[in-house]
Amino acid sequence: MAAMTFEFRDAPPAVAEFAALRTLVGWNNPTADLLAASIENSRYWVSVFHERQLVGTGRVIGDGAMYFYIQDLIVHPAYQGQGLGKQMMNRIEAYLASVCRSGATVGLLAARGKEGFYDSFGYARRDGESLGLGMCRFV
């Protein structure tokens, strides 16, 4: 059996493709215009395609100086376990290495159960002791 081939692009996905991928992993979507604005305002994107179908995304958002956040690292459920997440993170880490200066902070919110994946890239868990716990508010 031949190995699957994937195309990695350092570019954002189309709004409809992004929304569909988010839905596949059980995430809610805001309106299409809000998704489009969010896509446009991101600092970096990696998109992965298999036979022209979007099967993975990851992006970096933030102010481009002191704060960077890894967001929306998603792999289509049918393509999980093939190393796509790791390959996307490697590309994200290469981007961050090229733009982050000393004193910058890179953060992320891991999905439940995915913390170990990010441990392998050197991210520290916020356990509530030294750094406090992460928080968010949904509008």
Secondary structure, DSSP 8 states (H G I E B T S, - for coil): ------EEESS---HHHHHHHHHHTT-----HHHHHHHHHT-SEEEEEEETTEEEEEEEEEE-SSSEEEEEEEEE-GGGTTSSHHHHHHHHHHHHHHHH--TT-EEEE---TT-HHHHHTTT-----SSSS--------
